[in-house]
């Protein structure tokens, strides 16, 4: 029963967080911007943060006070009077840890970045930054002071059957949304991997051509001369042309993939393509990650141009 009550509040605060994200991004970008990791209208990271505040500053202190394990005065609303500066520090540090771990896990699982603070001062690896952490700390103070008292007054625990049925329905919805999201992300990252492979092949071909000096081309020309009995000048031109043709064939999948992937993408894949800020690919080396990012931005630009037409 208690878990069902917490889960319902988690879904509610996740929806409120989604509204906040969409409103903020819409105002900043001056057009409707649907945000979030999941396809549906919820941002679970906000739900987790609000539920932790509800537990740490609401139910847990009351339980410890009732069992004489904590000595804190009670406010007029019946909640423990925790100093606001302590709430601020706990929320600021806790949100930074949660945001960093979430960003790290998402990048490890899907090789993509949903938010990037690299352009913000005092950031750590672009995953968190001091201004955002301060904002979340202030939000925690607001939640503990005004939202938690309202949430504690919700009589959901007095109606256990309704609470449990609602929790089951919301859990079914969350499971379906998560399954569809993961499926579409796997398909999208597979398409992006094809683009990265095309970029890598093109770069490797370019490096190969650059590394083939006149001597290497002459060797290839001499071998061809022995077979075809052609003069050296013709073989030099033929060998260089064959190398360029091979490089062009390896670079061709990039153009084909960019033109073919867009129309084949599902609506959910397009949503994730818009929500992802950058893609770093599966290969660990920085050059390959940069090429993966370039391929991702090209695909994003192509999809955005199609949407505006």
C-alpha positions as CSV (number, residue, x, y, z in Angstrom):
1,X,0.0,0.0,0.0
2,X,2.8,2.4,0.9
3,X,4.7,1.5,-2.2
4,X,1.6,2.1,-4.4
5,X,1.1,5.5,-2.8
6,X,4.8,6.4,-3.4
7,X,4.6,5.1,-7.0
8,X,1.5,7.2,-7.8
9,X,3.2,10.3,-6.5
10,X,6.3,9.4,-8.4
11,X,4.3,9.3,-11.7
12,X,2.6,12.6,-10.8
13,X,5.9,14.4,-10.1
14,X,7.4,12.9,-13.3
15,X,4.6,14.4,-15.2
16,X,5.1,17.8,-13.5
17,X,8.8,17.6,-14.4
18,X,7.9,16.9,-18.0
19,X,5.7,20.0,-18.0
20,X,8.5,22.1,-16.6
21,X,11.1,20.8,-19.1
22,X,8.8,21.3,-22.1
23,X,7.8,24.8,-20.9
24,X,11.3,25.9,-20.3
25,X,12.6,24.6,-23.6
26,X,9.6,26.0,-25.5
27,X,10.1,29.5,-24.1
28,X,13.9,29.3,-24.8
29,X,13.5,28.0,-28.3
30,X,10.3,29.9,-29.1
31,X,8.5,26.8,-30.4
32,X,7.0,23.7,-28.8
33,X,9.7,21.4,-27.7
34,X,8.8,17.9,-26.4
35,X,11.5,16.8,-24.0
36,X,12.3,13.7,-22.0
37,X,14.0,10.3,-22.3
38,X,10.7,8.4,-22.5
39,X,8.3,8.8,-25.3
40,X,5.4,9.6,-23.1
41,X,4.8,12.8,-21.0
42,X,7.0,11.9,-18.0
43,X,10.5,12.7,-16.9
44,X,11.4,10.0,-14.3
45,X,14.4,11.9,-12.9
46,X,12.1,14.6,-11.5
47,X,9.8,12.0,-10.1
48,X,12.7,10.3,-8.3
49,X,14.0,13.6,-6.9
50,X,10.5,14.6,-5.6
51,X,9.9,11.2,-4.0
52,X,13.3,11.3,-2.3
53,X,12.4,14.8,-0.9
54,X,9.1,13.4,0.3
55,X,10.8,10.5,2.0
56,X,13.8,12.3,3.5
57,X,12.0,15.5,4.6
58,X,8.5,14.1,5.3
59,X,7.9,10.4,6.2
60,X,11.3,9.5,7.5
61,X,11.8,12.4,10.0
62,X,8.2,11.8,11.3
63,X,8.9,8.1,11.8
64,X,12.2,8.8,13.6
65,X,10.5,11.4,15.8
66,X,7.7,9.1,16.7
67,X,10.1,6.3,17.6
68,X,12.2,8.8,19.7
69,X,15.3,8.4,17.4
70,X,15.3,12.0,16.3
71,X,14.8,15.2,18.3
72,X,13.3,17.8,16.0
73,X,10.4,20.2,16.6
74,X,7.2,19.9,14.6
75,X,5.8,22.6,12.5
76,X,2.1,23.7,12.4
77,X,1.5,21.3,9.5
78,X,2.8,18.3,11.5
79,X,6.0,17.9,9.7
80,X,9.5,18.0,11.1
81,X,11.2,21.5,11.1
82,X,14.4,20.8,9.2
83,X,16.6,23.9,8.7
84,X,16.2,25.2,5.1
85,X,20.0,25.4,4.6
86,X,20.3,21.7,5.3
87,X,17.5,20.9,2.9
88,X,19.2,23.1,0.2
89,X,22.6,21.4,0.6
90,X,21.1,17.9,0.6
91,X,19.0,18.6,-2.5
92,X,21.9,20.3,-4.3
93,X,24.4,17.5,-3.7
94,X,21.8,14.8,-4.2
95,X,20.6,16.2,-7.5
96,X,24.1,16.5,-8.8
97,X,24.9,12.9,-7.9
98,X,21.6,11.7,-9.5
99,X,22.1,13.8,-12.6
100,X,25.7,12.7,-13.1
101,X,24.9,9.0,-12.7
102,X,21.9,9.2,-14.9
103,X,23.8,10.9,-17.7
104,X,26.7,8.4,-17.3
105,X,24.4,5.3,-17.5
106,X,22.4,6.6,-20.5
107,X,25.6,7.3,-22.4
108,X,27.1,3.9,-21.5
109,X,23.9,2.1,-22.6
110,X,23.0,4.1,-25.7
111,X,26.2,6.1,-26.5
112,X,24.2,9.3,-26.6
113,X,23.9,12.5,-24.5
114,X,20.5,13.9,-23.6
115,X,21.8,17.1,-21.9
116,X,25.1,18.8,-22.1
117,X,26.4,21.6,-19.7
118,X,29.7,21.9,-21.5
119,X,28.9,25.6,-22.4
120,X,27.9,26.4,-18.8
121,X,30.6,27.6,-16.3
122,X,31.7,25.3,-13.5
123,X,30.6,22.1,-15.2
124,X,31.9,18.6,-14.7
125,X,32.3,16.6,-17.9
126,X,29.3,18.4,-19.2
127,X,27.0,16.2,-17.1
128,X,26.4,18.5,-14.2
129,X,27.1,22.2,-13.5
130,X,27.0,24.4,-10.4
131,X,24.2,26.7,-11.6
132,X,21.9,23.8,-12.3
133,X,22.7,22.1,-9.0
134,X,21.9,25.3,-7.2
135,X,18.6,25.6,-9.0
136,X,17.8,22.0,-8.0
137,X,18.7,22.8,-4.4
138,X,16.3,25.8,-4.4
139,X,13.7,23.6,-6.0
140,X,14.1,21.1,-3.2
141,X,13.5,23.9,-0.7
142,X,10.3,24.8,-2.5
143,X,9.1,21.2,-2.6
144,X,9.8,20.6,1.1
145,X,8.1,23.8,2.2
146,X,5.0,23.9,0.0
147,X,4.7,20.6,-2.0
148,X,5.3,18.0,0.6
149,X,2.6,19.3,3.0
150,X,0.1,19.1,0.2
151,X,1.3,15.6,-0.8
152,X,1.1,14.4,2.8
153,X,-2.5,15.5,3.0
154,X,-3.6,13.4,-0.1
155,X,-5.9,10.7,1.4
156,X,-4.6,7.9,-0.9
157,X,-3.7,5.6,2.0
158,X,-7.3,5.8,3.2
159,X,-8.5,4.3,-0.1
160,X,-6.1,1.3,-0.6
161,X,-8.0,-0.4,-3.4
162,X,-8.2,2.7,-5.5
163,X,-4.6,3.5,-4.8
164,X,-3.4,0.0,-5.8
165,X,-5.5,-0.2,-9.0
166,X,-4.2,3.2,-10.0
167,X,-0.6,2.2,-9.3
168,X,-1.1,-1.0,-11.4
169,X,-2.5,1.0,-14.3
170,X,0.4,3.5,-14.1
171,X,2.9,0.7,-13.8
172,X,1.5,-0.9,-16.9
173,X,1.7,2.4,-18.8
174,X,5.3,3.0,-17.6
175,X,6.4,-0.5,-18.6
176,X,4.9,-0.1,-22.1
177,X,6.5,3.3,-22.5
178,X,9.9,2.0,-21.4
179,X,9.7,-1.0,-23.7
180,X,8.8,1.1,-26.7
181,X,11.5,3.7,-25.8
182,X,14.2,1.1,-25.5
183,X,13.2,-0.7,-28.7
184,X,13.2,2.6,-30.7
185,X,16.5,3.7,-29.2
186,X,18.2,0.4,-30.1
187,X,16.9,0.8,-33.7
188,X,18.1,4.4,-33.8
189,X,21.5,3.7,-32.4
190,X,21.9,0.9,-35.0
191,X,21.2,3.4,-37.8
192,X,23.7,5.8,-36.2
193,X,26.3,3.1,-36.0
194,X,25.9,2.6,-39.7
195,X,26.6,6.3,-40.3
196,X,29.6,6.2,-38.0
197,X,31.0,3.2,-39.9
198,X,30.6,5.1,-43.1
199,X,32.4,8.1,-41.7
200,X,35.2,5.9,-40.4
201,X,35.6,4.0,-43.7
202,X,35.8,7.3,-45.5
203,X,38.4,8.7,-43.2
204,X,40.4,5.5,-43.3
205,X,40.3,5.6,-47.1
206,X,41.5,9.2,-47.0
207,X,44.3,8.4,-44.7
208,X,45.3,5.4,-46.9
209,X,45.4,7.6,-50.0
210,X,47.5,10.2,-48.2
211,X,49.9,7.6,-46.9
212,X,50.4,6.1,-50.4
213,X,53.2,8.2,-51.8
214,X,54.5,8.2,-55.3
215,X,56.7,5.2,-54.6
216,X,53.7,3.0,-53.5
217,X,51.7,4.1,-56.5
218,X,54.7,3.3,-58.7
219,X,55.0,-0.2,-57.3
220,X,51.3,-0.8,-58.0
221,X,51.8,0.7,-61.5
222,X,54.8,-1.6,-62.1
223,X,52.8,-4.6,-61.1
224,X,50.0,-3.6,-63.4
225,X,52.6,-2.9,-66.2
226,X,53.9,-6.5,-66.0
227,X,50.4,-7.8,-66.4
228,X,49.0,-5.4,-69.0
229,X,52.3,-4.4,-70.7
230,X,51.3,-0.7,-70.5
231,X,53.7,2.2,-70.2
232,X,54.6,3.5,-66.7
233,X,52.8,6.8,-67.1
234,X,49.4,5.1,-67.9
235,X,49.8,2.7,-65.1
236,X,50.5,5.5,-62.6
237,X,47.3,7.2,-63.6
238,X,45.4,4.0,-63.6
239,X,46.6,3.0,-60.1
240,X,45.7,6.4,-58.7
241,X,42.3,6.2,-60.3
242,X,41.7,2.7,-58.9
243,X,42.5,4.0,-55.4
244,X,40.2,7.0,-55.7
245,X,37.4,4.8,-57.0
246,X,37.9,2.4,-54.1
247,X,37.7,5.3,-51.7
248,X,34.6,6.6,-53.4
249,X,32.9,3.2,-53.1
250,X,33.7,3.1,-49.4
251,X,32.3,6.7,-48.9
252,X,29.1,6.0,-50.9
253,X,27.3,4.3,-47.9
254,X,27.4,7.6,-46.0
255,X,25.4,9.5,-48.7
256,X,23.1,6.5,-49.2
257,X,22.5,6.1,-45.4
258,X,21.7,9.8,-44.9
259,X,19.2,9.7,-47.8
260,X,17.7,6.4,-46.9
261,X,17.6,6.4,-43.1
262,X,15.4,9.5,-42.8
263,X,12.3,8.2,-44.6
264,X,12.5,4.8,-42.8
265,X,12.6,6.3,-39.3
266,X,9.6,5.8,-37.1
267,X,7.9,8.6,-35.2
268,X,9.5,7.4,-32.0
269,X,12.9,7.4,-33.6
270,X,12.4,10.9,-34.8
271,X,11.4,11.9,-31.3
272,X,14.6,10.5,-29.8
273,X,16.7,12.0,-32.6
274,X,15.3,15.4,-31.6
275,X,15.7,14.8,-27.8
276,X,19.3,13.5,-28.0
277,X,21.8,16.4,-27.9
278,X,24.8,14.5,-29.3
279,X,25.9,11.0,-30.2
280,X,29.4,9.7,-29.4
281,X,29.2,6.2,-31.0
282,X,30.4,2.8,-29.8
283,X,34.1,3.2,-30.6
284,X,36.1,4.7,-27.7
285,X,38.7,6.7,-29.6
286,X,38.0,10.5,-29.7
287,X,38.3,10.8,-33.5
288,X,35.7,8.1,-34.1
289,X,33.4,9.8,-31.6
290,X,33.8,13.1,-33.3
291,X,32.9,11.5,-36.7
292,X,29.9,9.8,-35.1
293,X,28.8,13.2,-33.8
294,X,29.2,14.7,-37.3
295,X,27.1,12.0,-38.8
296,X,24.4,12.4,-36.1
297,X,24.2,16.2,-36.7
298,X,23.9,15.6,-40.5
299,X,21.0,13.3,-39.9
300,X,19.4,15.7,-37.5
301,X,19.7,18.5,-40.0
302,X,18.2,16.4,-42.7
303,X,15.2,15.4,-40.6
304,X,14.7,19.0,-39.4
305,X,14.7,20.3,-43.0
306,X,12.1,17.6,-44.0
307,X,9.9,18.7,-41.1
308,X,10.0,22.3,-42.1
309,X,9.1,21.5,-45.7
